[in-house]
Amino acid sequence: MARIIDAPLTSAPEGSCDPRSVHGTWGALDAAARRGLAFTPEVKAKTDHLYEKVKHVIPAVEWPAYAPLIAAINEMKAAKNAVILAHNYMTSEIFHCVGDFRGDSLQLAREAAETDAAVIVQAGVHFMAETSKILAPDKTVLIPDLRAGCSLAASITGADVRLIKARYPGVPVVTYVNTSADVKAESDVCCTSSNAAAVVEWAAREWQTDRVILLPDEFLAKNVATQTGIRIISWHGRCEVHERFSAEDIAELRAAHPGIVVLAHPECPPDVMAASDFAGSTAALQDYVVEKRPGKVVLLTECSMSDNVAMAAPDVDFIRPCNLCPHMKRITLEGIYDALANMQHEVTIPEDVRARAEHAIQRMLDLPKEKPRAFETGRAPVAVELV
């Protein structure tokens, strides 16, 4: 559900999952007015076509609060040669109305490397903004809110990786992009959930080994191990959104919604993957819905994903579990507006760290492009060594 969070707290309806309540901001939608922006006939004309994309989640009565910010942001992008990279977990008014490039972390990494824009605004969390800066060092990279972190990225440091490499000399280190630049700099190659299994297989071949270190997500490592047959060494990091899903949740969903198709992200626990009908990255989940058109579906991932996929599959009935990422929800229209208007919250990385991190990311980007690989569900769990 859409939201403006720069507003005084009143009260949310009992049991509400509206993201406005995440930061205590349910109330008047006056962020545009606070910035001297108004819903004029000109703004309406410029944004009516965008409202068609989000009317399934934004009530018409609220649109006048969003439209002035959207119009102003799109005008500033043109004036400042800026683009906005919008992750799949962004709310719909960002994803569909101001995002220039949309997708999962791998897609956005490619766009950051290839765009001709002078300014990149990362509508996502901090490690994504760092990835953009790593790949586009000559561009100005802005993040709308410096507090937009990640529980998984915060679980490990570059110093941790150095200790792991000392313990397992010669074993290749594959690092999930959901990590800091400092961690990437200590890695041999990066991966995303779209290509994790393929990258692990590649690393095993390149290093001629049957062991690969895959950091830092414990559940992604376990799920990749079931797909590859390669011995995985991993860390105890977890995503605070995906770790909350359980096999019991799936049983309850199936009981309440007979015939529902359950799709899971590979950061979910292995028992969730085993109980699901399909599993894969955010890109793979979207492709499944758009191509298969299940009658009723649930995406076991961050809840804004369903709102965004629904635009491409309006005939599909989405059951929306309410697992919000509080970090992603710090990125708002008003934050994007302020970042562009004031050119604030620029992301910088020491050059020695950036160059080493770029090597690991570029190795991933240089691998052959392939369609996001699905994770075969129902496989028996495989033991993973955690350090």
C-alpha positions as CSV (number, residue, x, y, z in Angstrom):
1,M,0.0,0.0,0.0
2,A,1.3,3.5,-0.8
3,R,2.3,6.0,1.8
4,I,3.7,9.4,2.5
5,I,5.6,9.2,5.8
6,D,6.5,12.9,6.4
7,A,3.3,13.5,8.4
8,P,2.1,13.9,12.0
9,L,1.1,10.8,13.9
10,T,-2.5,10.1,14.5
11,S,-3.6,6.5,14.7
12,A,-3.7,3.6,12.3
13,P,-6.7,1.3,12.1
14,E,-6.4,-1.7,14.3
15,G,-4.4,-4.5,12.6
16,S,-3.3,-2.2,9.8
17,C,-0.2,-3.2,7.8
18,D,0.0,0.2,6.1
19,P,3.7,1.2,5.8
20,R,2.9,4.6,7.1
21,S,2.6,3.0,10.5
22,V,6.1,1.6,10.4
23,H,7.7,4.9,11.4
24,G,4.7,6.3,13.4
25,T,3.5,8.5,10.6
26,W,-0.1,7.7,9.9
27,G,-1.9,11.0,9.4
28,A,-2.3,14.0,7.1
29,L,-0.7,13.5,3.7
30,D,0.8,17.0,3.6
31,A,4.5,16.3,2.6
32,A,4.0,18.1,-0.8
33,A,2.4,21.1,0.8
34,R,5.2,21.4,3.3
35,R,7.5,21.8,0.3
36,G,5.4,24.4,-1.4
37,L,4.0,22.0,-4.0
38,A,0.3,22.0,-4.9
39,F,-2.0,19.8,-6.9
40,T,-2.8,22.1,-9.8
41,P,-4.6,21.4,-13.1
42,E,-1.1,21.4,-14.7
43,V,0.2,18.8,-12.2
44,K,-3.0,16.7,-12.7
45,A,-2.5,16.7,-16.5
46,K,1.2,15.6,-16.1
47,T,0.4,12.8,-13.7
48,D,-3.0,11.4,-14.7
49,H,-1.4,8.7,-16.9
50,L,0.8,7.6,-13.9
51,Y,-2.2,7.3,-11.6
52,E,-3.5,4.6,-13.9
53,K,-0.5,2.5,-13.0
54,V,-1.1,2.7,-9.2
55,K,-4.8,3.1,-8.7
56,H,-5.0,-0.4,-7.5
57,V,-3.1,0.6,-4.4
58,I,-3.6,4.4,-4.0
59,P,-7.1,5.7,-3.3
60,A,-8.2,8.5,-5.6
61,V,-8.7,10.8,-2.6
62,E,-5.0,10.4,-1.7
63,W,-3.6,11.0,-5.2
64,P,-3.5,14.8,-4.9
65,A,-0.9,14.4,-2.1
66,Y,1.4,12.3,-4.2
67,A,1.0,13.9,-7.7
68,P,2.8,17.2,-6.9
69,L,5.9,15.4,-5.6
70,I,5.9,13.0,-8.5
71,A,5.6,15.8,-11.1
72,A,8.4,17.8,-9.4
73,I,10.7,14.8,-9.1
74,N,10.3,13.9,-12.8
75,E,11.0,17.5,-13.8
76,M,14.1,17.6,-11.6
77,K,15.4,14.4,-13.2
78,A,15.3,15.9,-16.6
79,A,16.9,19.2,-15.4
80,K,19.7,17.5,-13.5
81,N,20.3,14.5,-15.9
82,A,19.3,12.1,-13.1
83,V,17.8,8.7,-13.0
84,I,16.1,6.8,-10.2
85,L,16.9,3.1,-9.7
86,A,13.8,1.6,-8.1
87,H,14.1,-1.8,-6.4
88,N,11.2,-4.3,-6.5
89,Y,10.5,-3.6,-2.8
90,M,9.7,0.1,-3.3
91,T,6.1,1.2,-2.9
92,S,4.2,1.6,-6.0
93,E,4.2,5.4,-6.2
94,I,8.0,5.2,-6.3
95,F,8.3,2.1,-8.4
96,H,5.9,3.0,-11.2
97,C,5.7,6.8,-11.1
98,V,9.3,8.0,-10.7
99,G,11.5,5.0,-11.2
100,D,13.4,5.0,-14.5
101,F,14.9,1.5,-14.0
102,R,13.1,-1.1,-12.0
103,G,14.0,-4.6,-10.9
104,D,16.0,-6.7,-8.6
105,S,19.5,-5.9,-7.4
106,L,21.2,-7.6,-10.4
107,Q,19.1,-5.6,-12.9
108,L,19.8,-2.4,-11.1
109,A,23.5,-3.1,-10.8
110,R,23.6,-3.5,-14.6
111,E,21.7,-0.2,-15.1
112,A,24.1,1.6,-12.8
113,A,27.0,0.4,-14.8
114,E,25.5,1.4,-18.1
115,T,23.5,4.6,-17.6
116,D,24.7,7.9,-19.2
117,A,23.0,9.9,-16.4
118,A,25.2,12.2,-14.3
119,V,23.2,11.6,-11.1
120,I,21.8,8.3,-9.8
121,V,19.2,8.3,-7.0
122,Q,19.0,4.8,-5.4
123,A,15.5,4.0,-4.4
124,G,16.6,1.1,-2.3
125,V,18.9,0.5,0.7
126,H,22.4,1.6,1.4
127,F,24.3,-1.4,0.0
128,M,22.5,-0.9,-3.3
129,A,23.6,2.8,-3.4
130,E,27.2,1.6,-2.7
131,T,26.9,-0.9,-5.6
132,S,25.9,1.9,-7.9
133,K,28.9,4.0,-6.8
134,I,31.2,1.1,-7.2
135,L,30.2,0.6,-10.8
136,A,29.8,4.3,-11.6
137,P,32.5,6.1,-9.7
138,D,32.4,9.3,-11.8
139,K,28.6,9.7,-11.1
140,T,27.0,11.4,-8.2
141,V,25.0,8.7,-6.3
142,L,22.4,9.8,-3.8
143,I,20.3,7.9,-1.3
144,P,17.1,9.5,0.0
145,D,17.6,8.4,3.6
146,L,21.0,7.5,5.1
147,R,19.2,5.3,7.7
148,A,18.0,2.9,5.0
149,G,20.3,0.0,6.0
150,C,19.9,-3.8,5.8
151,S,19.9,-6.4,8.6
152,L,21.7,-8.9,6.4
153,A,24.4,-6.4,5.2
154,A,24.9,-5.4,8.8
155,S,25.6,-9.0,9.9
156,I,29.1,-9.1,8.5
157,T,32.2,-6.9,8.0
158,G,35.2,-6.9,5.8
159,A,37.3,-8.0,8.9
160,D,35.0,-11.0,9.3
161,V,35.7,-12.0,5.7
162,R,39.4,-11.7,6.2
163,L,39.3,-14.1,9.1
164,I,37.1,-16.6,7.1
165,K,39.6,-16.5,4.3
166,A,42.5,-17.1,6.7
167,R,40.6,-20.2,8.1
168,Y,39.9,-21.6,4.6
169,P,42.8,-20.6,2.4
170,G,42.3,-21.1,-1.3
171,V,38.6,-21.5,-1.1
172,P,36.7,-19.0,-3.3
173,V,34.6,-16.4,-1.6
174,V,31.2,-15.7,-3.3
175,T,29.5,-12.7,-1.7
176,Y,25.8,-11.8,-2.0
177,V,25.3,-8.2,-3.2
178,N,23.4,-7.6,0.0
179,T,26.6,-6.6,1.7
180,S,28.7,-3.4,2.2
181,A,31.4,-2.3,-0.1
182,D,34.0,-3.3,2.5
183,V,32.8,-6.9,2.4
184,K,32.6,-7.0,-1.4
185,A,36.2,-5.7,-1.5
186,E,37.3,-8.9,0.3
187,S,35.5,-11.2,-2.1
188,D,36.4,-13.1,-5.2
189,V,33.0,-12.7,-6.9
190,C,29.5,-11.4,-6.1
191,C,26.1,-12.9,-6.7
192,T,22.5,-12.1,-6.4
193,S,19.6,-14.4,-5.6
194,S,19.0,-14.5,-9.4
195,N,22.3,-16.1,-10.2
196,A,23.6,-17.4,-6.8
197,A,23.6,-21.1,-7.8
198,A,25.2,-20.3,-11.2
199,V,28.0,-18.2,-9.6
200,V,28.7,-20.9,-7.0
201,E,29.0,-23.5,-9.8
202,W,31.3,-21.2,-11.8
203,A,33.5,-20.5,-8.8
204,A,33.9,-24.2,-8.1
205,R,35.0,-24.8,-11.7
206,E,37.3,-21.8,-11.8
207,W,39.0,-22.8,-8.5
208,Q,38.8,-26.5,-9.2
209,T,37.3,-27.2,-5.8
210,D,34.2,-28.9,-4.4
211,R,34.0,-26.2,-1.6
212,V,32.8,-22.6,-1.9
213,I,32.3,-19.9,0.7
214,L,28.9,-18.2,0.2
215,L,28.3,-15.2,2.4
216,P,26.5,-13.9,4.4
217,D,22.9,-15.3,4.1
218,E,22.6,-18.6,6.0
219,F,19.3,-19.5,4.3
220,L,20.4,-18.6,0.8
221,A,23.5,-20.7,1.3
222,K,21.5,-23.7,2.5
223,N,19.1,-23.3,-0.4
224,V,21.9,-23.0,-3.0
225,A,23.5,-26.1,-1.5
226,T,20.4,-28.2,-2.3
227,Q,20.6,-27.0,-5.9
228,T,24.3,-27.5,-6.7
229,G,25.7,-30.4,-4.8
230,I,28.7,-28.2,-3.9
231,R,29.9,-28.0,-0.3
232,I,29.0,-24.6,1.1
233,I,30.6,-22.7,3.9
234,S,28.5,-19.8,5.1
235,W,27.8,-17.2,7.7
236,H,24.9,-16.8,10.1
237,G,23.4,-13.7,8.5
238,R,19.7,-13.5,7.9
239,C,17.2,-11.1,6.3
240,E,14.8,-10.0,9.0
241,V,11.9,-10.0,6.5
242,H,12.3,-13.4,5.0
243,E,13.4,-15.3,8.1
244,R,9.9,-14.7,9.6
245,F,8.1,-16.9,7.1
246,S,7.5,-20.5,8.1
247,A,6.2,-23.7,6.8
248,E,3.3,-23.3,9.2
249,D,2.4,-20.0,7.5
250,I,2.2,-21.9,4.2
251,A,-0.1,-24.6,5.7
252,E,-2.4,-21.9,7.0
253,L,-2.4,-20.1,3.7
254,R,-3.3,-23.3,1.8
255,A,-6.1,-24.0,4.3
256,A,-7.6,-20.5,4.0
257,H,-7.1,-20.3,0.3
258,P,-7.6,-23.6,-1.5
259,G,-5.7,-23.8,-4.7
260,I,-3.3,-20.9,-3.9
261,V,0.1,-21.0,-5.6
262,V,2.9,-20.3,-3.1
263,L,6.1,-18.5,-4.4
264,A,9.1,-18.1,-2.1
265,H,12.3,-16.0,-2.2
266,P,15.5,-18.0,-1.5
267,E,16.3,-15.9,1.6
268,C,13.5,-17.8,3.2
269,P,14.2,-20.8,5.5
270,P,14.7,-24.2,3.8
271,D,11.4,-25.6,5.2
272,V,9.6,-22.7,3.5
273,M,11.3,-23.4,0.2
274,A,10.4,-27.1,0.5
275,A,6.7,-26.3,1.2
276,S,6.4,-23.8,-1.7
277,D,5.3,-24.4,-5.3
278,F,8.0,-22.3,-6.8
279,A,11.1,-20.4,-5.5
280,G,13.4,-17.9,-7.0
281,S,14.7,-14.3,-7.0
282,T,12.3,-11.3,-7.1
283,A,12.8,-11.3,-10.9
284,A,12.0,-15.0,-11.1
285,L,8.9,-14.6,-9.0
286,Q,7.6,-11.8,-11.2
287,D,8.4,-13.8,-14.4
288,Y,6.5,-16.8,-13.0
289,V,3.4,-14.7,-12.2
290,V,3.4,-12.9,-15.5
291,E,4.0,-16.0,-17.6
292,K,1.9,-18.6,-15.7
293,R,-0.9,-16.3,-14.5
294,P,-2.0,-18.4,-11.5
295,G,-5.5,-17.7,-10.3
296,K,-4.5,-17.0,-6.8
297,V,-0.9,-16.5,-5.6
298,V,1.1,-15.5,-2.5
299,L,4.7,-14.1,-2.7
300,L,6.7,-14.9,0.3
301,T,8.9,-11.8,0.2
302,E,8.6,-8.1,1.1
303,C,5.0,-7.1,0.7
304,S,5.4,-4.2,-1.7
305,M,6.5,-6.7,-4.3
306,S,2.9,-7.9,-4.7
307,D,1.6,-4.4,-5.4
308,N,4.2,-3.9,-8.1
309,V,3.8,-7.3,-9.8
310,A,0.0,-6.8,-9.8
311,M,0.4,-4.0,-12.3
312,A,1.7,-6.5,-14.8
313,A,-0.8,-9.2,-13.9
314,P,-4.1,-7.5,-13.0
315,D,-6.1,-10.7,-13.5
316,V,-4.2,-12.5,-10.7
317,D,-5.6,-12.6,-7.2
318,F,-2.7,-11.7,-4.8
319,I,-2.9,-12.7,-1.2
320,R,-0.5,-10.3,0.5
321,P,1.4,-11.4,3.7
322,C,2.3,-8.3,5.7
323,N,6.1,-8.6,6.1
324,L,7.5,-5.1,5.6
325,C,11.2,-4.2,5.4
326,P,11.5,-1.2,7.7
327,H,14.7,-0.1,5.9
328,M,13.2,-0.1,2.4
329,K,10.2,1.9,3.8
330,R,12.5,4.7,4.8
331,I,12.7,5.6,1.1
332,T,9.8,7.9,0.3
333,L,8.7,10.3,-2.4
334,E,9.6,13.3,-0.2
335,G,13.0,11.8,0.6
336,I,13.7,11.4,-3.1
337,Y,12.5,15.0,-3.7
338,D,14.7,16.4,-1.0
339,A,17.7,14.4,-2.2
340,L,17.4,15.8,-5.7
341,A,16.4,19.3,-4.7
342,N,19.3,19.7,-2.3
343,M,21.7,17.1,-3.9
344,Q,22.1,15.6,-0.4
345,H,23.1,12.3,1.1
346,E,25.8,11.5,-1.5
347,V,27.3,8.1,-1.2
348,T,31.1,7.9,-1.3
349,I,33.6,5.0,-1.0
350,P,37.4,5.1,-0.5
351,E,39.0,4.4,-3.9
352,D,41.0,1.4,-2.8
353,V,37.9,-0.3,-1.4
354,R,35.8,0.7,-4.4
355,A,38.3,-0.8,-6.9
356,R,38.5,-4.1,-5.1
357,A,34.8,-4.3,-4.7
358,E,34.3,-3.5,-8.4
359,H,36.5,-6.4,-9.4
360,A,34.2,-8.8,-7.5
361,I,31.0,-7.3,-9.0
362,Q,32.4,-7.1,-12.5
363,R,33.3,-10.8,-12.4
364,M,29.6,-11.4,-11.8
365,L,28.5,-9.1,-14.5
366,D,30.9,-10.6,-17.0
367,L,29.3,-14.1,-16.6
368,P,26.9,-15.1,-19.4
369,K,23.5,-13.6,-18.9
370,E,20.8,-16.1,-18.3
371,K,17.1,-16.0,-17.3
372,P,16.8,-15.9,-13.5
373,R,17.2,-19.5,-12.3
374,A,14.4,-21.1,-10.3
375,F,15.2,-23.1,-7.2
376,E,13.7,-26.5,-7.4
377,T,11.4,-27.0,-4.4
378,G,10.9,-30.1,-2.3
379,R,14.5,-31.2,-2.3
380,A,16.0,-32.7,0.8
381,P,18.1,-30.3,2.9
382,V,21.9,-30.3,2.6
383,A,24.2,-29.6,5.5
384,V,26.1,-26.3,5.4
385,E,29.1,-25.4,7.5
386,L,28.5,-22.1,9.4
387,V,31.4,-20.1,10.7
